[in-house]
Amino acid sequence: MLLLFVAFYLLASIGIGLLAARRVRNARDYIVAGRNLPFIVVLAMVFATWFGSETVLGISATFLEEGAVGLASDPLGAALCLILFGLIFARPLYRMNLLTLGDYYRRRYNPTLEIVLSLCMVISYLGWVGAQFTALGVVFNVLSEGAIPQPMGVILGAGAVLIYTVVGGMWSVAWTTFVQMILIVVGLLIVALFTGEMAGGIGAVIAHAHAAGKLDWFPDLTDPAALLSWFAALLTMALGSIPQQDVFQRVNSSRTETTAVWGTTLGGVAYLLFAAVPLYIAYSAVLIDPPMTERLLAEDPQLILPTLVVQHMPLWLQIIFFGALLSVIMSTASGTLLAPSVTFTENVLKSLIPAMTDRQLLRATRVTVICFTLLVLLYALLSNESIHKMVEHAYRVTLAGAFVPLFLGLFWRRATAFGATMAVIFGLGVWLFGELVLPPLPLEPQLIGMFAALIAMILSSLYGPPDPKDPPGRTHRAAAATYHVTS
């Protein structure tokens, strides 16, 4: 029955995506849904895209192993990223009327930085999309009681997501995600109420977690190494996720500037608050079935939550949970599959073939979605990392190379293309040297790379050669004046 439901749900999601795809008439419709999405859809996309497999399976497993102190990157860093993007970055970027974030680097600096930083963004998505495909494999494996091997589940799930993403682009992602957000919220709340009763009530679950030391969000303040590691995880996700196409795409698909700002900001707040629900459900397993929890903690903690549902809940509740879980995974997978594909075709392929027509760009983007899906499939099948670690490691390259040129380019008038080039060279160079050569350090290599990029850009912009032309987008006011934007 569960497998039949899963098959029906996958077909329904594909159907919704294909219906939405009828609104795609050109590349702009495919990439940013014609910049015509209302507030509730933007909020739903921000929330549901980030509320992915790592939130339900990944961070709940980390919480059971390490407690809240292990959640610096997600949900704390992830939510902080969305809030910062909405309050600080959304308004000036929305006014520029761009298709991709790579377009910003070209317009603000030069085509070389556009290509290099776009490739950095594309690479960073391997871990995030790979985590979603891995989670789909886990779901199919649990539902079939091992009859469907996890690798086969990865392939089946990726195929379903690919169908409606490649056909409908952002329109399909938007409307399937909107439906999926409703299922996520309603489904997980019902499951949380049921598991709470089985565990003795919400008070008993929270009291047990507190007594076990699982609710301590900060590391030992007397341990500098632990503090540095905690802040590195927080900042890697919070700042490294800002120069990303998926966040920008949701902002840029908004109907108005106000929708862009508050849809993103409130989506981040909703994500932070609702991320507590899967943590609560997973910890209830400690009280409901201690032997199963202890066994899976040693084998694969990511299986604790779905195994709890399969073994201890009635069929109707299993259907609700796995419907919500599939919604979680597919909403994130579709959005994060589209973002790097769009970035590659618009900012790399189009730079190499500038004479591409709109129809050719649309066709190339769809082909890239297919190719990127195959690449991520290979990564997911070969990787041995946990879902949480896949996502956590995804943003190191963008933190080291892309964040400083974006931030200073928007908010520092004297930033130059030469300074941005030096920032990329020193940021990526120092990060890679730290990762590949140096022994483990108290401060994570990607943070050292970011600080190196910051110093390099400031010094090179102040004392290096000036730009051949005055670049646009220096400040909020300059951006608005340069592009003749009205809100």
VENCOR-V787847 format. One record per backbone hydrogen bond with DSSP energy under -1.0 kcal/mol. NH is the residue of the N-H (numbers start at 0). CO is the residue of the C=O. Records with the same first field share a line. If there is no record, write none. Layout:
NH = CO + CO
This chain:
4 = 0
5 = 1
6 = 2
7 = 3
8 = 4
9 = 5
10 = 6
11 = 7
12 = 8
13 = 9
14 = 10
15 = 11
16 = 12
17 = 13
18 = 14
19 = 15
20 = 16
21 = 18
22 = 19
23 = 20
29 = 25
30 = 26
31 = 27
32 = 28
33 = 27
34 = 31
36 = 252
41 = 37
42 = 38
43 = 39
44 = 40
45 = 41
46 = 42
47 = 43
48 = 44
49 = 45
50 = 46
51 = 49
55 = 51
56 = 52
57 = 52
58 = 53
60 = 56
61 = 57
62 = 58
63 = 59
64 = 60
65 = 61
66 = 62
67 = 213
69 = 66
70 = 67
75 = 70
76 = 71
77 = 72
78 = 74
79 = 75
80 = 76
81 = 77
82 = 78
83 = 79
84 = 80
85 = 81
86 = 82
87 = 83
89 = 84
92 = 88
93 = 89
94 = 90
96 = 93
104 = 100
105 = 101
106 = 102
107 = 103
108 = 104
113 = 109
114 = 110
115 = 111
116 = 112
117 = 113
118 = 114
119 = 115
120 = 116
121 = 117
122 = 118
123 = 119
125 = 122
128 = 124
129 = 125
130 = 126
131 = 127
132 = 128
133 = 129
134 = 130
135 = 131
136 = 132
137 = 133
138 = 134
139 = 135
140 = 136
141 = 137
142 = 138
143 = 139
144 = 141
145 = 140
146 = 143
152 = 148
153 = 149
154 = 150
155 = 151
156 = 152
157 = 153
158 = 154
159 = 155
160 = 156
161 = 157
162 = 158
163 = 159
164 = 160
165 = 161
166 = 162
167 = 163
168 = 164
169 = 29
170 = 167
172 = 168
173 = 169
174 = 170
175 = 171
176 = 172
177 = 173
178 = 174
179 = 175
180 = 176
181 = 177
182 = 178
183 = 179
184 = 180
185 = 181
186 = 182
187 = 183
188 = 184
189 = 185
190 = 186
191 = 187
192 = 188
193 = 189
194 = 190
195 = 191
196 = 192
197 = 193
198 = 194
199 = 196
200 = 195
204 = 200
205 = 201
206 = 202
207 = 203
208 = 204
209 = 205
210 = 206
211 = 207
212 = 209
213 = 208
222 = 219
226 = 222
227 = 223
228 = 224
229 = 225
230 = 226
231 = 227
232 = 228
233 = 229
234 = 230
235 = 231
236 = 232
237 = 233
238 = 234
239 = 234
240 = 236
241 = 238
243 = 241
247 = 243
248 = 244
249 = 245
250 = 246
251 = 247
252 = 248
253 = 250
254 = 36
259 = 255
260 = 256
261 = 257
262 = 258
263 = 259
264 = 260
265 = 261
266 = 262
267 = 263
268 = 264
269 = 265
270 = 266
271 = 267
272 = 268
273 = 269
274 = 270
275 = 272
276 = 273
279 = 275
280 = 276
281 = 277
282 = 278
283 = 279
284 = 281
285 = 282
287 = 283
288 = 284
292 = 288
293 = 289
294 = 290
295 = 291
296 = 292
297 = 293
298 = 294
299 = 295
302 = 299
303 = 300
306 = 302
307 = 303
308 = 304
309 = 305
310 = 306
311 = 307
312 = 308
317 = 313
318 = 314
319 = 315
320 = 316
321 = 317
322 = 318
323 = 319
324 = 320
325 = 321
326 = 322
327 = 323
328 = 324
329 = 325
330 = 326
331 = 327
332 = 328
333 = 329
334 = 330
335 = 331
336 = 332
337 = 333
338 = 334
341 = 337
342 = 338
343 = 339
344 = 340
345 = 341
346 = 342
347 = 343
348 = 343
349 = 344
351 = 347
352 = 348
355 = 352
360 = 356
361 = 357
362 = 358
363 = 359
364 = 360
365 = 361
366 = 362
367 = 363
368 = 364
369 = 365
370 = 366
371 = 367
372 = 368
373 = 369
374 = 370
375 = 371
376 = 372
377 = 373
378 = 374
379 = 375
380 = 376
381 = 377
382 = 378
389 = 385
390 = 386
391 = 387
392 = 388
395 = 392
398 = 394
399 = 395
400 = 396
401 = 397
402 = 397
405 = 401
406 = 402
407 = 403
408 = 404
409 = 405
410 = 406
411 = 407
414 = 411
419 = 415
420 = 416
421 = 417
422 = 418
423 = 419
424 = 420
425 = 421
426 = 422
427 = 423
428 = 424
429 = 425
430 = 426
431 = 427
432 = 428
433 = 429
434 = 430
435 = 431
436 = 432
437 = 432
447 = 443
448 = 444
449 = 445
450 = 446
451 = 447
452 = 448
453 = 449
454 = 450
455 = 451
456 = 452
457 = 453
458 = 454
459 = 455
460 = 456
461 = 457
462 = 458
463 = 459
478 = 474
479 = 475
480 = 476
481 = 477
482 = 478
484 = 479
